[in-house]
Amino acid sequence: MNRPPNRLAQESSPYLRQHQDNPVDWYPWGEEAFAAARERDVPLLLSVGYSTCHWCHVMAHESFENEQIAEFMNAHFVNIKIDREERPDVDGIYMSAVQALTGSGGWPMTVFALPSGEPFYAGTYFPPQDRQGLPSFARLLSSMATTWQEQREKILGNAEAVTAHLREQTPPQTESPLPEDFLAQGVENLGRVYDARYGGFGRAPKFPAPTTLSFLLTQPEGRDMALATLTMMGRGGIYDQLGGGWHRYSVDQYWLVPHFEKMLYDNAQLTRTLLSAYQVSQNPDFLRLARETLNYLEREMLGPEGGFYSAQDADQNGIEGQFFVWTPQELKLLGEDAEWVQAYFGVTPEGNFQDPHRPEFGRRSVLSMPKDLGVLAAELGRDETELSGKLAHAKLLLFGERQKRTPPGTDDKILTSWNGLALGAFAEAARITTEPHFLEIANHNAEFVWNHLRDSDGGLLHTYKSGVAKVRGLLEDQALYGLGLVSLYQAGGDLKHLHWARELWQCCAAHFWDEDAGLFYSTGGPAEKLLTRQAQAFDSAVMSDNAAAALLGMWMSRYFAGETEGERLARRTVQTFGDQMLSAAGGFGGLWQVAAFLDSPHTEVALLGTPEQRRPLEVELARHFLPFSVLAPAAIGGGLEVLEHRSGAGVAYVCVNRACDLPTSQVDVLAQQLGKISG
């Protein structure tokens, strides 16, 4: 049946455009939909998801492509399709409603609401037929339509109660000081849920938790947990052993079988964590994993304008992970090396993966590293160096063969907040490896955001696609991109990036901070007014915007003389959420980093001279783990307090709490000075 595309054909979001040919008369989020619901006196049906969501695709195929279901939806509801990544503010509010009504959440999200937006019933995925205690989507629609017509007062009462609950979710204000052993308690609480055998926290499914791992790396008592977890992750199938980069999470406790989507935020955050792990341990495997992840991001996720795309699908041809899994038969292209490479990657005839929705696809194996190459070489009686060279060649052959398959779909919208994470990853890699190529990518990204995503009020817009930037007033964009700019300044020494970060911090403090509540709200300033304002401190997949804003405030207080407000607000934020941090330590890695920053001495390292003159000193600086140190590379003195009244060419100044060692141009002397302050 040929029909014109629905309204979503005019949208820039790839997720919304995936639904432009549905028989459902979809609206995008906006006043037009609300006005239509008021005029027709029907409820809203909100369907929220994202382009790489497997179950979103399943429900779309089962229900939204069904002519009979679509006809009923169009007759009895105004239907709104929402990209949760494009509108995290809207998603956050209605996800809270789902959690309040059902005790859990997830995507796809299905919400029934009054024409004014107040939710009265919500859930996630609904199947095409009744099963496993869930009503079919068709039966649910019929029930909601009947209740709207015959029991309107009940619906209005539900909507009032749910909305009141949403508006009461702000954490209580507290003035009690944090305990002296606050950080130690946090590490201890994480240790209680740590998996000492396989790494990570809890059992299946296991998520990477980069913010928590990064915090643990700042604490000597927690480093072993972080390093062991990263090692096990790097050996598992959650890491793409051929192409680099990280899948979303592991469905098992062994990090073996992943959910195959790849997200920009996971890869950017884990790169930072791996670079820190390398500095702490000097283990070259962590640096290798970071480089391979950056290579993946550059190869597959970097757009021509300099912005990074959002995600890649888990499914190919309707089969999850089809692009990434292998059979022994497929490895025969390696010839005489096929058998031992098969053993190295854990590929077996029975396989370790089967798509439960497409059993005809057969059993295949996710590539992992069940054995160290040296152990395998000893078992085979082969030379490890010889096998290492053959393995590199085999990986290239398999990667080339894999490229012939149908590739994962890419969501090519650009999100400012996630680009801030990528900016920080490439900038930090440039600083630690001293490789200019990484710095070029970071600078190009900053230029792109400066030219395309700045708002008229000095803040940043949230999303960009096909030349269109939109969605105003999200804290996550200002805070996370500001943190990326701090890293870019530390890597390149261009003060304009630090001053831009300062402007974004001022936006955070002016438009998002609530002094009475002692926290940052996720929306503010000129943003669209929604049912309620949310304050997020729990790290979901991305560091929470409260943690990011607090960290940015800390950096501004350390870099700019007299600006104590950032540190004050950071302390208030940790204090506000302190009890929650202790009760659920694994969900607040970002705020634990803020707490560690607050507890750290004020250390500064200024490096003066041209990039060529600074290079030997920067190479030495890159060896040291200094997560909370003011790093100030500059051609000449001035522009910052740490640079005032200082001069020299290829000279380093190291200070702790404003007490400074003698300036030095000698690498060995700098190594001694940094050794006293490095973590």
N, C-alpha and C positions, 0 to 999 in steps of 0.2 A: 504494500500500500504506500503510495507516494504522498507525502504531506510536506508542507513547508516546515523548516526548523522552528522551534519555539523561541521564546525570548532569550534563552541562554546563548543563542548563536551570536548575540551582540556583546557578550561578556569576554573579558580578557583571560579569566581563569581557565586553565586547561581542564580542571575538574568540572567546572560548570559546562564547558563546551562538550565534554564527554556525554552530556545529557541533552544536547540540543535537538536530537532526533527522537527523543522519547515521545510517546503519545501523551504523556502528562503535560499539562499546560503550566509549565514551571514559570515562576517569577524569580528573579534575583532578590536578595534582601534589599528592602527599601520601602519608601512611603507608598509607591504605586501598589504594592501588594497589600499593605495595611489598609489603604483606601478601598481597594476592591473588596476586602473582607468585610469592612464596615458597610459598604453599599449593598452587598449581597446578604449580609447578616449570616455569615458562615465562619467557622473557625479556621485558623491557620494550621497548616501541616508543614512543619519544618523538617527537612531532611538534610543532615549535616554529615559531611565526610571529607575525603581528600583523594587526590588522584591515584595514589599508590596503595590505597586501602583495599585489601583483598575482599573482605566481606562487603564492602561498599559495591564492588563490581558484581558480587554474587547477588545481592539484593536488587541491584539495578536490572540485572538480566531476568531475575525471577519475577519481579513485581512491576518495576517502572517501564519495562518494555512490553508488559502484558496489556493488551487492548481493553479487556474488560475491567481490570483493576484501574487502569488510567482513566477510563470513562467515569467510574465511580468517584475517584479522587477529584476529577474536574467538576463533577456535579455538586459535590458536598463540601469541598474545601477550597481555600486558596493555598496553593502549594508553592513553597519556597525552598529552593535548593541553595545550600550555603557551603562554601569552601572554608573549612575550619582553619586552614593555614592563611587564607586571605583575611578572614575575620576571626582572629583568636579571641577578641573581646566578646563577640556574640557567642561563639562556641563555649567560652568559659562559663558564661551565665547559664546557658541551657544545659551544659554538662553538669553543673551543680544541681540543677533541677532533676536530671536523670538520677544522679547519685542519691539525692534526697528521697526520691520516690521508689527507687529499686535497690539501693544499697551498693550498686556498682555502676560502671560506666563503660564507654567505648564507642567505637564507630563501626558501621553507620549509626548515627543518632537520629531517633525519630521522636518528635515532640509535637503535641497538639496544644494550641494556645488560643487565647481570646484574640479577637481582631486588634486589640491594643497591645498584644505581645505577651501577656501573662500566661505562663504554662499551666495546664491542668492535668495533663497525662503525658508520660514520657517513657521511652525504652530505647533499645538499640536495634539489633537485627531482628526482623520478624520473617519467618519462613513462608513459603507459598501454601503449605498445608500445616495443620496442627501437628506439632511434634515436640517431644522433650519438655512438656509443660508450657510451651509457648503457643499462643493462638496464631493462626495464620494471619497474614497481613490483611487479607480480604475480610476476615471475620472481625479483626480489630477496627478496620475502617467502618464497617457496618455498625458496630457497637458504638463508636464515637459519634457517628452521624445521628443515630437514634437517641442517644443520651442528650445530644445538643438540642434536639427537637422536643424531647419529652421530659427531660430532667435538667433544664437549664440552671436552676438554682443550685443543684448539686455541683455542676461544673464551675459556676461562679465561686462557690465556697472553696472548692479545691484550688482554683487559681489564686484566690486571696491568701489561702494558707501557705501555698508553695512560695508565692512572691514574698510574703512576710518572712518566711524562713531564709530566703536568699538575701534579704536585706539585713538580716541579723548575723551574718557570718563573719563580720570583722572581728579579728582576735581582740580579746580584752586588753586594755592598756595596763601596763605594769611598770612600776618604778623600782622594783626590787633589783639590787645589783646582781650580776652574774656571779656564781661561785668561783672561788680562786682556781679550782681545778676543773673549770668548765671544759676546756679543750681535752684534758685527760679523760673526763667522763665521756665525751663524745667518741674518742678513740675506743674506749672500753666498751661502750654500747655497740659500736660497729663490730668489734671483735666477737660479740655474742652471737651475731648472725652471720659471721664469716664462714665460708666453706673452706676449711683448711686443706681439703683434698683436691678440689678442682678450682679453687679461687672463686671470687665473686661473693655475693651475699644472698642467703636464702637458697631455696631450691628452684626447680623449674617453674615457669620460664625465667631465664636470667637475662638481665639488661646490662649494658656496659657500665652505666653509672660513672661517667667521666668526672663529674664534679666531685663526687665522693672520693674517687681515686686521687684526684688532684689535691684534695685536702689532706688525705693520708700521707701523700708524699712530703707535705710540709711538716709532718710530725714524725720524729725519729721512731717513736713507738709503733707507728702505723705503716711504716714504709714496706715492711716485708709483705703485708697483706696486699698492698697496691702492686708491688713488683711481681709477686706470684700470680695475681689475677691477670695482669697484662701479659705475662708469659703464657699462661694457659689459653687466654683469648687468642693470642697470636698463633697458637698451634692448632686452633680449632677451625671449624667450618664457618663460624661467624665472621672470620676474616677471609676475604677472597684471595686464595693462595696464588692465583694466576694473574689477576688484574689489579690487585691492591684494593684497599678500601674495605669498609666494614658494613655488614648487613645489620638490620635493625636490632634483633635480639636472638637469643638461642631458645628453642622450644624445649631443650633438655638442660640438665644441670652440668653437662660436660662441655658446653660451648661448641657442640658438634653440628647439629642441624639447626640452621637459622630460619627465621622468617626473612625472606630474601630481598625485601625492599632495601634500598640504600638511600639514606637521608643525608643531606648536607650537614645538618647539625651534629649527627653522630660522628661523621668523619672529621669535621673541623675540631670539635671538642676533644676527640680522642687523639688527634695529632698533637695538640698542646700537651695533653697528659703524657703521651709517649716521649715527647721532647724533654719534659721534666724528668721522666723516669730515666732517660739516657743521661742527663746531667747528674742525677743522684747516683746511678749505678755504673756509668760508663759501659754498660752492656750494649754492644753494637747492634744487637737484634732490635732494640727499641728504636734506634735511629733508622734502621732499615725499614721497619714498619711505618714509621712516620714519613719517610721519603716516598715509599710506595703509595701511601695514602694520598700524599700531595700530588704525585704523578697521576693517580686516578682522577682526582678532582680537576686537575688541569686538562686532562685528556677528554673527560666525559661530562664535566659539570660546569665548565667555564664558558660563558657566552662571548661572542665577538666584541661586545661593547665593554667587557670587563666585569660584568656581574656574574655571580654564580647561581646556577639553577637550583631548584629545591630538592628534587627527589627522583629516584628511578623505581619503576614497578617491581613488585615481586613476581608477577605473572608474565608469562609469554605464551601466546596462543592458548590462553585460558588455563595453563598449567603452571602452578607455582614452582619457581626455581628451575624451569626447563633449561634456561640459558646456562646454568652453573653446574649441573650434575652430570655424572659420567658412568659408563659401564666398562667392564674389562674389554669388551669387544671394541669399544671406541678408542681405547688406549693402544690398540695394536698398531696404530700409525707410527708409534715410536720404535717399531722393529725390535731389535734385540734388547733394547732397554725397557721394553714395555713391562716386563714382569716385576723388576725391582722398583720401577717408578710407581707401579700400581701398589706395591707394598708400602712405599714411602707415603703415598697419599691416602692410604687406607681404603682403596677401592676393592670391593669384594663382589663375587657373583650374586650374593643375597642382598647386597646394597644396604645403605643406612637411611634411605629416603624413598618415600612413595607418597605422591599427592593423593590424599584421601578422597578428593573429589574427582580425580581422573585415574582410577586404578589401572586402566588400560595402558597408561604410560609406563608401567612396569617399575621394578625396583632399580634404583640407581644410587650412586654414592656422591655425597658432598665431599669435596677434597679437603683433607685436614692433614696434620702431621703427627700421627700417633707415635712415631718413633723419631728420635734424633738421628740425623744423617750419619753421625759417627757410630752410633749403636748399630744401625743397619749395615754400615760398611764392615764393621767387625763381624757381624753375623754372616755376611756374604763372603768374607775373606777378601774384600776389595779395598783399594786405596781410597780414603775419604776425599782427598783432593781431586782424584780422577772422577769420582761420583759427583762431586760438587759441580765440576765443569759440565758433565753430562746432564745434570739436573737443570742447570741454567738453560741449556739448549732445549731440553724437553719442555720446560715451561714456555719457552718462546713458541715451540711447535704447537703445543696445546692451546696457547692463547690465540695463535693465528687460526687454528681450527675452530675455536669457539666463536671467533669473530664472524664466521660464516653463518652462524645461527641467527634466528630472529632476535634482535637485541631488546633489552628491556625498554619500555616506554619511558620517556623523560618528561617530568613536569618542569617546563622551562620558565615558569614565573620566577621572579627574583624577589626575595623577601629581605628587607633591609636588616632585620635583626639577625637572621641566619648568615647574611653576608658579613655582618660584624664578626661573627665567630670565624668565618673563613679568612677574613682580613687578618685577624689576630693569629691564626694558624700559620699563614704564609709569612707574616712579619716576624713571628717568633722563630720560624724555621730559617729565615734570612739571617737573623741575629746569631743563632746558635751554629749554623753551618757556615756563615759568612759567604754564602753564595748569592751573587747579585740577581740571579734569575728569579728567585723567590721574592726578592724585594721589588723587582719590576712588576710582578703580578699583583703584589699588594698595593703598590702605588697606582696601578691602572684601576684597581677596584675602587680606591678612594676617589680618584678622578671621576669615575662613573657615577658614584653616589653623589658627589658634590654637584655634578652637572644635571642629574636627572631626578634625584629623590629629596632634595631640600624643599621644605615648605616655606611659605611666605613669612611665617612667624619665627623662622630660624631653626625649627625642629626638622625632623625627617619624616617623610611619608613611609608607609609600611610596605607597599608592593608595587612592582613594575612589571609590565608585560606589553610587548609590541608597541613601545613608545609611550605607554600610558602609565603614569604613577598615580596611586590613590590610597585611600584609607588614612585618615589623619589621627594623630594624637595618641599613639601607643607608647607606653613607657619602654617596652622591650627594645624598640628600635633605637631610641635615644641612648639607652644605657649600654646595650650590647655593642652597638656601633662605636660608641665612645670608648669602650674598653679596647676595641680593635685599633682605634686611632692611637691610644696610649702605646700599644705594642709597636705600631708603625713608627711612632716617634723614637722609641727606644732602639729600633733597628736601623733607621735611616737618619735620624738627627734633624729632621726638618721641623722647626718649631711651629709651623702653621698647623701641623696635625695635632699637636698638643693643645694649641689654642682652640682648635675646632672641637676637640674633646671637652674642653672647658665650657664652651658654649652649649654643648649638649648636656653637660652636667647642670648648668644653670637652668636649662629647660626642665630637667628632671625635678630639681628642687622647687622651681616656681610653679609648675603645673600639676605635679603628681604627688607631692609630699603633703601629708596630713599631720599637723603638729599634735593635735589632740589624740589621734589614734597611734601616733608613733610609727608610721609606716608609709610606703608609697602605694598609691593606687595604680592599677594597670592602664587606666584611661584618664584623660584630663584635658585641660586647655580647650581647644576648639573641637574636640572629638564629638562624635554623635552621642547624644544622651540616650542611654539604654535603661533597662529596668533598675539596675543597681550598678555600683562601681565595685569591682573586685580588687582584692589585694592578694597577690600570689607570692608566697614565700617557699612553697614546696617545689623542688625541682621535678618537673615531669621528665621529658626527654631533653629539655634545654634548661640551663641555669635559670632560676626564677628571676623575674624582673626586679623584685625587691633586692635580691642578692647582687644582681648586676649593677643596679643603681648605687647600692651601698659601696660596692667595690670601686666604682667610678668616683664616688665622693671621697673615698680614702685616697685614691691616687691624686686627686686635685688638691687635697689638703697637704699631701706630701710634696707635691711639685711647686705649689704656689704659696709664697710667704703670706702669712696672715689669714689664709683661707681655712679656718678651723671648722666651718660649718659642715663640710663634707664628712669629717671624722665624727662630729657630734651626731649627725643624722645616721651614720653607719652604726654607731654604738646604740642609739635608740632603737634601730631596726632589729639588731641582734637581741636586745633586751626584750623587745615586744614578743619575739618568737622564740625566746630562749627555752621555755618549758616544752614547746613542741619539738624543738631541735633535740632535746634530750630524750623525749619519749619516742621519737621516730627518727633516729640519727641518720639513717640511710637516705632519707628524703630531702635533706637540707645541706647537701654538699657545698652549694654556693654560699650559704650563710655561714657554714663552718669555715670556709675560706676567709670570709670577712672577719670572723672572730679571731682567726689566726693572724690576720693582718693587723688587727687592733692590738694584739699581744706582742707584735714584733717591734724591735727597736727601729728608730728612724735611721736607716742606712742609705748612703748616697755614693754613687760612683760617677764621676765626671771624666770624660775622655775628650781631650782637646786636640785639634789638628784636622787636617784634611782626611778624607776617608783612607787615602793611601798611608798617611802618617799614623792614623789610629789603628790600622789593620792588625799589626802584631799584638797590640793590647786587647783589641776586640776578640781576637782568637783565644787569648787567655781568659778573658771575661766570660766567653761562651762556655767554658769548661765548668763554670761554677753555678750552682743552683742558688739563685737569689730571687725567690718569687715575690718578695715584698720590698725590694730595693729600688730607690730612685736611680735610674740609669739615664745619664745625660750626655750623649755624644754631640759634639759641636765643633765647628770649624774655628770659632773664636769664642772668648768668654762673653758673658752678658746674656740678658733675655730671661734668665731664671735665677733664683737665689743661689742655687747650687753652682751656677756658672759665673757669678759676679766676682770681680777682682781676681780672676784667674786667667792665666795665659800659658802659652807654650805650644809646641808643635809635637804631637805624639807624646802627650803627658797625661798621666792619670792621677786623679785625686780621690781618695777613699776616706769616707767620714762615717762615724757612728754617733748618733745623737749630738751632731754638730761639733764633735771632737775629731780632728782629721790627722791622718798619717801624713808624712812628708810626701810631696808630689814626686812621681817617679816616671821615668821613661823606660825602665828596665822591666822586662817581662817577668824575670824570676822574682823581683821585689814585689811586683803587682800580685803575683801568685801567692806570695806569703801574706800580703795584706788582705786579699780576697778570701784566703783560707780561714782567716779569723772571723769573717762575717757570713760565709756561705753556709747554707743548710746542710 
